[in-house]
Amino acid sequence: MGERVLVLGAGIAGLSTALALGTSGREIVILDRDPPPPETSADEAFDAWERKGVGHVRHSHAFLARLHVIIRDNYPELMHDLLAAGCREIRFHENMPADRQAEYVPVPSDSDLTILTSRRTTLELVMRRYVARQKNVTFITDTRVRGLITETLGNALTVRGVVIEDANGTRDMRADIIVDAGGKNSQAIEWLREAGLPIDEESAPAGIVYFTRHYRLHDGKDEPVRTRVPGAGDMGYIKYGLFPADNRCFSITLAVPEIEMEIRRAIVHPEVFDALCAELPGIASWTSREYSEPKSKVFGMGELWARWRHMVKDGKPLALNFFPLGDTVIRTNPLYGRGCSFAAVQAHILRDVLDKTRDPVARAIDFHAGVEAELRPYYNDMVKQDAAAIRRSANALNPNYKANFRARLIKSFAEDAIMPAVRADIGLLRAFMRGFHMIEPPAKWLKSTHNVLTVLRYWLRGKKRNTNAGLYPPKMGPGRTEMLTKLGLSTTADFERIKAAA
């Protein structure tokens, strides 16, 4: 192809871009603000690799089936490397409720519902080593991007390169294509706005604060046997998730609604984090000192917002030869685990667009249209769910709240129709998970008449029959008042604070 591509950022979005474009014959130069990774083990990468450019690198990650499919089908050597490094494939039936696994009959498409799990640092380390082996890829580390080189041709602004700063000073670096994979902290969009581009964006709060701690199983200890109590759940005042990782490691993430200040302030203390985990039957055995030991502090992450930036206005691209990927252009709530898959999908859309045409206007329009068509359904679904969760969290703090008929109906449909039906019917669970894992659009499974009738049948059966059939999960842990009391926290302070502010 003869084109030179500058990739700004060496996280998952940047590495995915190098993967997608690496076989095209283009020259790929990846600019990384951080130092290179250690040359030894995955454990050293987790402990010592400085990744200031990726603030969430040590939070829990489970890589959705969509990303697994992309790697499996396009990069078998990379998949071999990942598994050799200790990354794990968790198959569809392994995530089913324990009391339903005996009924499972596999179908060929279930292989597309396999999850890839590891510590984020392990995935990046192995991907980076694979990418670095490609003849046409070069990494330049410890380098900051200080500006864009642009010119205006006709009505469009064209990006020609970047200004970089490293130990040798400041200099220009030019290329045919600029890919901004710098993440949420990238300044390139702001530089384009300062140049006069009217880049609009839509945003919405995730409504949660994220807390993660990593653990390792003791030598000689197998993973605790999974029970009917799920390893992930939403209890209203807190969401929890268990993330098996590589090399006997795992992590626990607790997502706390932003308005739950009492828990937020306390949970950053390791002893409180572990005490809370000990009260949740789905994860208590994992974090007990009998099975494991902590391997990290408690990592917190806040200011979580969904964001979608628009690089096309009135049908015309705002910038040419410039393609933002990953969190630079679309930011998602990490609770859904879609960020890495979003980035990989965008990178492969870019590959197809660049291979299709050399016209810069067509490239820009086609790329953003492809991203919109492919990812918008998942983004909209996430924003809708987050808004509903924020409302539920606020209502849970208010002792005087009484749900109206519509709210009770929606709650009943989710808890007494969808939940029992998905637990009882493996085909329905399969269809639901294909949407969750981005194999199909998120709402496609509920557009099937058969699936809707199945859900309604379980709703009409009534709560008593569904309970007797074991179609509700066991209690996931104490209610809010009981939990806060166990932790020595005030059960009313947050409501009083909100009431005083109003």
C-alpha positions as CSV (number, residue, x, y, z in Angstrom):
1,M,0.0,0.0,0.0
2,G,2.9,2.3,0.6
3,E,1.1,4.4,3.2
4,R,2.6,5.5,6.6
5,V,0.3,5.3,9.6
6,L,1.0,7.0,12.9
7,V,-0.8,5.4,15.9
8,L,-1.0,7.6,18.9
9,G,-1.2,5.3,21.9
10,A,-0.1,1.7,22.6
11,G,-3.1,0.5,24.6
12,I,-5.7,-2.0,23.4
13,A,-7.0,0.4,20.7
14,G,-3.5,1.1,19.4
15,L,-2.4,-2.5,19.4
16,S,-5.7,-3.5,17.7
17,T,-5.0,-1.0,15.0
18,A,-1.5,-2.4,14.5
19,L,-3.0,-5.9,14.3
20,A,-5.7,-4.9,11.8
21,L,-3.3,-2.9,9.5
22,G,-0.2,-4.9,10.1
23,T,-0.9,-7.3,7.2
24,S,-1.7,-4.6,4.7
25,G,1.8,-3.6,3.8
26,R,1.5,-0.2,5.4
27,E,4.3,1.2,7.6
28,I,2.9,1.4,11.2
29,V,4.6,3.6,13.8
30,I,3.2,3.4,17.3
31,L,3.9,6.3,19.6
32,D,3.7,5.4,23.3
33,R,4.0,7.9,26.1
34,D,5.0,5.2,28.6
35,P,8.2,3.1,28.9
36,P,8.4,-0.3,27.2
37,P,7.2,-3.4,29.1
38,P,9.5,-5.6,31.1
39,E,11.1,-8.4,29.2
40,T,10.2,-11.1,31.7
41,S,7.0,-12.4,33.1
42,A,3.3,-11.5,33.2
43,D,3.6,-11.1,37.0
44,E,6.4,-8.5,36.6
45,A,4.3,-6.7,34.0
46,F,1.5,-6.4,36.5
47,D,3.8,-5.3,39.3
48,A,6.2,-3.0,37.6
49,W,5.0,-1.9,34.1
50,E,4.4,1.8,34.3
51,R,1.2,2.6,32.3
52,K,0.3,6.2,33.2
53,G,-1.4,6.4,29.8
54,V,-3.9,3.7,30.7
55,G,-5.4,4.6,34.1
56,H,-7.6,1.5,34.3
57,V,-5.0,-1.0,33.4
58,R,-5.1,-2.7,36.8
59,H,-8.8,-2.9,37.1
60,S,-10.7,-6.1,36.4
61,H,-11.1,-7.2,32.8
62,A,-13.0,-10.0,31.1
63,F,-12.7,-9.7,27.3
64,L,-16.0,-10.3,25.6
65,A,-16.6,-13.1,23.2
66,R,-16.5,-10.5,20.3
67,L,-12.9,-9.8,21.0
68,H,-12.1,-13.5,21.4
69,V,-13.7,-14.2,18.0
70,I,-11.7,-11.5,16.3
71,I,-8.4,-12.9,17.7
72,R,-9.3,-16.5,17.1
73,D,-10.4,-16.0,13.5
74,N,-7.7,-13.6,12.4
75,Y,-4.7,-14.1,14.6
76,P,-4.3,-17.8,15.6
77,E,-0.6,-17.3,16.5
78,L,-1.5,-14.5,18.9
79,M,-4.2,-16.7,20.4
80,H,-1.6,-19.4,20.9
81,D,0.7,-16.9,22.6
82,L,-2.1,-15.6,24.9
83,L,-3.0,-19.1,26.1
84,A,0.7,-20.0,26.6
85,A,1.1,-16.9,28.8
86,G,-1.8,-18.2,31.0
87,C,-4.8,-16.3,29.6
88,R,-7.9,-18.4,29.8
89,E,-10.8,-19.3,27.6
90,I,-14.1,-19.6,29.6
91,R,-16.7,-21.3,27.5
92,F,-20.4,-20.6,27.3
93,H,-21.5,-23.6,29.5
94,E,-18.9,-22.7,32.2
95,N,-20.8,-19.5,32.9
96,M,-24.2,-21.1,33.1
97,P,-25.9,-21.5,36.5
98,A,-24.4,-24.5,38.3
99,D,-27.7,-26.2,38.6
100,R,-28.4,-26.0,34.8
101,Q,-25.1,-27.4,33.5
102,A,-26.3,-31.0,33.5
103,E,-29.0,-30.1,31.0
104,Y,-26.6,-28.4,28.6
105,V,-26.4,-29.7,25.0
106,P,-23.7,-27.9,23.0
107,V,-24.4,-26.4,19.6
108,P,-21.6,-25.3,17.2
109,S,-22.3,-21.6,17.6
110,D,-21.5,-21.8,21.3
111,S,-17.8,-21.6,20.4
112,D,-18.5,-17.9,19.5
113,L,-19.6,-17.3,23.2
114,T,-16.1,-18.0,24.7
115,I,-14.7,-15.3,26.9
116,L,-11.0,-14.5,27.1
117,T,-9.8,-13.7,30.7
118,S,-6.5,-12.4,32.1
119,R,-5.1,-9.4,33.8
120,R,-5.2,-6.5,31.5
121,T,-1.4,-6.1,31.7
122,T,-1.0,-9.7,30.5
123,L,-3.2,-9.3,27.5
124,E,-1.3,-6.0,26.5
125,L,2.1,-7.6,27.1
126,V,1.4,-10.6,24.8
127,M,-0.4,-8.5,22.2
128,R,2.5,-6.0,22.2
129,R,5.1,-8.7,21.8
130,Y,3.2,-10.2,18.9
131,V,2.7,-6.8,17.2
132,A,6.4,-5.9,17.7
133,R,7.4,-9.1,15.7
134,Q,5.7,-7.8,12.6
135,K,8.2,-6.4,10.1
136,N,6.4,-3.2,9.3
137,V,5.6,-2.1,12.9
138,T,7.8,0.2,15.0
139,F,7.3,1.3,18.6
140,I,8.6,4.6,19.8
141,T,8.3,4.8,23.6
142,D,8.7,7.5,26.2
143,T,7.3,10.0,23.7
144,R,4.6,12.6,24.2
145,V,2.4,14.0,21.4
146,R,2.4,17.8,21.8
147,G,0.3,18.9,18.8
148,L,-1.1,18.1,15.4
149,I,0.3,19.3,12.0
150,T,-2.6,20.4,9.9
151,E,-3.5,22.2,6.7
152,T,-6.8,23.3,5.2
153,L,-7.6,22.2,1.7
154,G,-10.9,23.4,0.4
155,N,-13.5,23.1,3.2
156,A,-11.8,20.3,5.1
157,L,-8.9,20.3,7.6
158,T,-6.3,17.7,6.8
159,V,-4.0,16.2,9.5
160,R,-0.5,15.6,8.1
161,G,1.3,14.5,11.2
162,V,2.1,15.3,14.9
163,V,4.6,17.2,17.0
164,I,6.4,14.9,19.4
165,E,8.6,15.4,22.4
166,D,11.1,12.9,23.7
167,A,14.5,12.9,25.4
168,N,16.0,14.4,22.2
169,G,13.7,17.4,22.2
170,T,10.7,18.4,20.0
171,R,10.3,17.5,16.3
172,D,7.7,16.9,13.6
173,M,6.6,13.5,12.5
174,R,4.5,13.2,9.4
175,A,2.4,10.4,8.0
176,D,-0.4,9.6,5.5
177,I,-2.8,8.4,8.2
178,I,-3.1,9.5,11.9
179,V,-4.9,7.1,14.3
180,D,-5.7,8.6,17.7
181,A,-5.8,5.7,20.1
182,G,-4.7,7.8,23.0
183,G,-7.8,7.1,25.2
184,K,-9.9,9.4,27.3
185,N,-6.9,11.7,28.1
186,S,-5.9,12.3,24.5
187,Q,-5.7,16.0,23.7
188,A,-6.1,15.7,19.9
189,I,-9.8,16.3,19.8
190,E,-9.3,19.5,21.8
191,W,-6.6,20.6,19.5
192,L,-8.9,20.1,16.5
193,R,-11.6,22.1,18.3
194,E,-9.1,24.9,18.9
195,A,-8.4,24.8,15.2
196,G,-12.1,25.6,14.6
197,L,-13.7,22.2,14.1
198,P,-17.2,22.0,15.6
199,I,-16.8,18.5,17.0
200,D,-20.0,17.7,18.9
201,E,-20.3,15.0,21.5
202,E,-23.1,13.4,23.5
203,S,-22.4,12.1,27.1
204,A,-24.2,10.5,29.9
205,P,-23.1,9.5,33.5
206,A,-22.4,5.9,34.3
207,G,-23.5,6.6,37.9
208,I,-21.0,4.3,39.6
209,V,-17.5,4.3,41.1
210,Y,-15.3,1.3,40.4
211,F,-13.2,-0.5,43.0
212,T,-10.9,-3.4,42.3
213,R,-8.5,-5.7,44.2
214,H,-6.4,-8.5,42.9
215,Y,-5.7,-11.9,44.5
216,R,-3.8,-15.1,43.9
217,L,-4.9,-18.6,44.8
218,H,-2.6,-20.3,47.3
219,D,-0.3,-23.0,45.8
220,G,-2.2,-26.3,45.9
221,K,-5.6,-24.7,46.1
222,D,-8.0,-25.1,43.2
223,E,-10.6,-22.5,42.5
224,P,-13.6,-22.7,44.8
225,V,-16.4,-24.8,43.5
226,R,-19.1,-22.6,41.8
227,T,-22.5,-22.8,43.4
228,R,-26.0,-21.5,42.6
229,V,-25.0,-18.1,44.0
230,P,-23.6,-16.2,41.0
231,G,-20.1,-14.8,40.9
232,A,-21.5,-11.5,39.7
233,G,-24.6,-9.7,40.7
234,D,-26.5,-6.4,41.2
235,M,-27.8,-5.8,44.7
236,G,-28.8,-2.2,44.1
237,Y,-26.5,-0.5,46.5
238,I,-23.6,-2.4,45.1
239,K,-22.6,-4.5,42.1
240,Y,-20.0,-7.2,42.4
241,G,-18.0,-9.3,39.9
242,L,-15.5,-12.1,40.1
243,F,-12.9,-12.1,37.3
244,P,-10.7,-15.2,37.0
245,A,-7.4,-14.2,35.3
246,D,-4.1,-15.7,34.3
247,N,-1.6,-17.7,36.4
248,R,-3.9,-18.5,39.4
249,C,-4.8,-14.8,39.7
250,F,-8.3,-13.3,40.0
251,S,-9.8,-10.0,40.9
252,I,-12.9,-8.7,42.5
253,T,-14.6,-5.5,41.4
254,L,-17.2,-3.7,43.5
255,A,-19.1,-1.0,41.6
256,V,-20.8,1.5,44.0
257,P,-23.5,4.0,43.0
258,E,-22.0,7.5,43.1
259,I,-24.5,8.7,45.7
260,E,-23.5,5.9,48.2
261,M,-20.9,8.1,49.8
262,E,-20.6,6.1,53.0
263,I,-19.6,2.9,51.2
264,R,-17.4,4.8,48.7
265,R,-15.3,6.4,51.5
266,A,-14.8,3.2,53.4
267,I,-14.3,0.6,50.6
268,V,-10.9,2.0,49.6
269,H,-9.5,0.5,52.8
270,P,-8.4,-3.1,52.1
271,E,-9.9,-4.4,55.4
272,V,-13.3,-2.9,54.5
273,F,-13.1,-4.2,50.9
274,D,-12.3,-7.7,52.1
275,A,-15.0,-7.6,54.9
276,L,-17.6,-6.6,52.3
277,C,-16.5,-9.5,50.0
278,A,-16.8,-11.9,53.0
279,E,-20.5,-11.1,53.2
280,L,-21.2,-12.0,49.6
281,P,-21.7,-15.8,49.2
282,G,-20.8,-15.7,45.5
283,I,-17.3,-14.5,46.1
284,A,-16.6,-15.0,49.8
285,S,-14.8,-18.3,49.5
286,W,-12.5,-16.9,46.8
287,T,-11.3,-14.0,48.9
288,S,-11.0,-16.0,52.2
289,R,-7.5,-16.5,53.5
290,E,-8.0,-20.2,53.2
291,Y,-8.0,-20.0,49.4
292,S,-6.1,-16.8,48.4
293,E,-4.0,-13.8,49.4
294,P,-4.4,-10.2,48.2
295,K,-1.8,-9.1,45.6
296,S,-2.7,-5.5,45.3
297,K,-4.1,-2.5,47.0
298,V,-7.7,-1.4,46.3
299,F,-7.8,0.5,43.0
300,G,-10.5,3.1,42.6
301,M,-11.8,4.7,39.4
302,G,-14.4,7.5,39.2
303,E,-15.7,10.1,36.8
304,L,-17.1,7.4,34.6
305,W,-19.1,8.9,31.7
306,A,-20.3,7.5,28.4
307,R,-19.2,9.6,25.5
308,W,-19.7,9.6,21.7
309,R,-17.9,12.2,19.7
310,H,-19.1,13.1,16.2
311,M,-16.5,13.6,13.5
312,V,-19.0,14.0,10.7
313,K,-21.3,17.0,10.5
314,D,-24.1,17.6,8.0
315,G,-22.8,14.6,6.0
316,K,-19.3,16.1,5.7
317,P,-16.2,14.9,7.6
318,L,-14.6,17.5,9.9
319,A,-11.0,16.1,9.6
320,L,-9.3,14.1,6.9
321,N,-6.6,11.5,7.4
322,F,-7.4,11.5,11.1
323,F,-9.2,8.5,12.7
324,P,-10.0,8.5,16.5
325,L,-10.4,5.0,18.0
326,G,-11.3,3.5,21.3
327,D,-12.0,5.8,24.3
328,T,-10.8,8.8,22.3
329,V,-14.1,8.8,20.4
330,I,-16.4,6.4,22.2
331,R,-16.2,5.9,25.9
332,T,-18.3,3.3,27.7
333,N,-19.2,2.2,31.2
334,P,-16.5,-0.4,32.2
335,L,-19.2,-2.4,33.9
336,Y,-20.3,-3.9,30.5
337,G,-16.7,-4.9,29.5
338,R,-17.2,-3.5,26.0
339,G,-14.3,-1.0,25.7
340,C,-11.7,-3.4,24.4
341,S,-14.1,-5.0,21.9
342,F,-15.3,-1.6,20.7
343,A,-11.7,-0.7,20.0
344,A,-11.0,-3.9,18.1
345,V,-14.1,-3.6,16.0
346,Q,-13.3,0.0,15.1
347,A,-9.7,-1.0,14.1
348,H,-11.0,-3.6,11.7
349,I,-13.6,-1.3,10.3
350,L,-10.7,1.1,9.6
351,R,-8.8,-1.6,7.9
352,D,-11.6,-2.4,5.5
353,V,-12.2,1.3,4.7
354,L,-8.6,2.0,4.0
355,D,-8.3,-1.0,1.8
356,K,-11.5,-0.1,-0.1
357,T,-10.6,3.5,-1.2
358,R,-7.8,6.0,-1.3
359,D,-10.1,9.0,-1.3
360,P,-9.8,10.8,2.1
361,V,-13.3,12.1,2.1
362,A,-14.8,8.7,1.4
363,R,-12.6,7.1,3.9
364,A,-13.7,9.5,6.7
365,I,-17.4,9.1,5.9
366,D,-17.3,5.4,5.5
367,F,-15.3,4.8,8.7
368,H,-17.6,6.8,10.9
369,A,-20.7,5.4,9.2
370,G,-19.4,1.9,9.8
371,V,-18.7,2.6,13.5
372,E,-22.2,4.1,13.9
373,A,-23.9,1.1,12.3
374,E,-21.9,-1.5,14.2
375,L,-21.6,0.0,17.7
376,R,-24.4,2.5,18.2
377,P,-27.0,-0.2,19.3
378,Y,-24.7,-1.3,22.2
379,Y,-24.0,2.3,23.2
380,N,-27.7,3.3,23.3
381,D,-28.6,0.2,25.2
382,M,-25.9,0.9,27.8
383,V,-26.9,4.5,28.3
384,K,-30.6,3.5,28.8
385,Q,-29.6,0.8,31.4
386,D,-27.3,3.2,33.2
387,A,-30.0,5.9,33.5
388,A,-32.4,3.3,35.0
389,A,-29.8,2.1,37.5
390,I,-29.1,5.7,38.6
391,R,-32.8,6.2,39.3
392,R,-33.0,2.9,41.2
393,S,-30.0,3.9,43.3
394,A,-31.6,7.2,44.3
395,N,-34.9,5.6,45.1
396,A,-33.1,3.0,47.3
397,L,-31.8,5.7,49.6
398,N,-35.2,7.3,50.1
399,P,-37.2,5.6,52.8
400,N,-40.3,7.3,51.6
401,Y,-40.1,6.2,48.0
402,K,-43.0,4.2,46.7
403,A,-42.8,2.8,43.2
404,N,-45.7,3.6,40.8
405,F,-47.5,1.0,38.8
406,R,-45.2,1.4,35.7
407,A,-42.0,1.0,37.8
408,R,-43.4,-2.1,39.5
409,L,-44.4,-3.6,36.2
410,I,-40.9,-3.0,34.7
411,K,-39.3,-4.5,37.8
412,S,-41.5,-7.5,37.7
413,F,-40.9,-8.1,34.0
414,A,-37.1,-8.0,34.6
415,E,-37.1,-10.1,37.8
416,D,-40.1,-12.4,37.3
417,A,-40.1,-12.9,33.6
418,I,-36.7,-12.4,32.0
419,M,-34.6,-13.7,34.8
420,P,-36.5,-17.0,35.4
421,A,-36.9,-17.6,31.6
422,V,-33.2,-17.1,30.9
423,R,-32.2,-19.4,33.9
424,A,-34.6,-22.1,32.8
425,D,-34.2,-22.1,29.0
426,I,-30.7,-22.6,27.7
427,G,-31.7,-21.6,24.2
428,L,-33.0,-18.3,25.6
429,L,-29.8,-17.8,27.6
430,R,-27.8,-18.5,24.5
431,A,-29.7,-15.8,22.6
432,F,-29.4,-13.3,25.4
433,M,-25.6,-13.8,25.7
434,R,-25.1,-13.4,22.0
435,G,-26.4,-9.8,22.4
436,F,-24.4,-9.2,25.6
437,H,-21.2,-10.4,24.0
438,M,-21.7,-8.3,20.8
439,I,-22.1,-11.3,18.5
440,E,-25.6,-9.9,17.6
441,P,-27.3,-6.6,18.3
442,P,-28.3,-6.3,22.0
443,A,-32.1,-6.3,21.5
444,K,-32.3,-8.9,18.7
445,W,-33.1,-11.8,21.1
446,L,-36.3,-10.0,22.2
447,K,-37.4,-9.4,18.6
448,S,-38.0,-13.1,18.2
449,T,-41.7,-14.1,18.7
450,H,-40.6,-17.4,20.1
451,N,-38.3,-15.8,22.7
452,V,-40.9,-13.2,23.8
453,L,-43.6,-15.9,24.2
454,T,-41.1,-17.9,26.2
455,V,-40.5,-15.0,28.5
456,L,-44.2,-14.2,28.9
457,R,-44.9,-17.9,29.7
458,Y,-42.6,-17.8,32.7
459,W,-44.1,-14.4,33.8
460,L,-47.6,-15.9,33.7
461,R,-46.6,-19.0,35.6
462,G,-46.2,-16.7,38.6
463,K,-43.5,-16.2,41.2
464,K,-44.4,-19.2,43.3
465,R,-44.1,-21.8,40.6
466,N,-40.8,-20.2,39.3
467,T,-39.5,-20.2,42.9
468,N,-40.4,-23.8,43.4
469,A,-38.6,-24.7,40.1
470,G,-35.4,-23.0,41.4
471,L,-35.5,-20.3,38.8
472,Y,-34.4,-17.4,41.1
473,P,-30.9,-17.1,42.3
474,P,-30.2,-17.5,46.0
475,K,-29.8,-14.4,48.1
476,M,-26.6,-12.7,46.9
477,G,-25.9,-11.0,50.2
478,P,-27.2,-8.7,52.9
479,G,-29.5,-5.8,52.1
480,R,-28.2,-2.3,52.2
481,T,-29.1,-1.6,55.8
482,E,-27.7,-4.9,57.1
483,M,-24.5,-4.5,55.1
484,L,-23.8,-1.0,56.2
485,T,-24.5,-1.9,59.8
486,K,-22.0,-4.9,59.6
487,L,-19.4,-2.5,58.2
488,G,-20.0,0.0,60.9
489,L,-21.3,2.7,58.5
490,S,-24.3,5.0,58.8
491,T,-27.4,3.7,57.0
492,T,-29.1,7.2,56.8
493,A,-26.2,9.7,56.3
494,D,-26.4,9.6,52.5
495,F,-30.1,10.3,52.3
496,E,-29.8,13.1,54.9
497,R,-27.0,14.6,52.8
498,I,-29.0,14.5,49.6
499,K,-32.1,15.9,51.4
500,A,-30.0,18.8,52.8
501,A,-28.5,19.6,49.4
502,A,-32.0,19.8,47.9
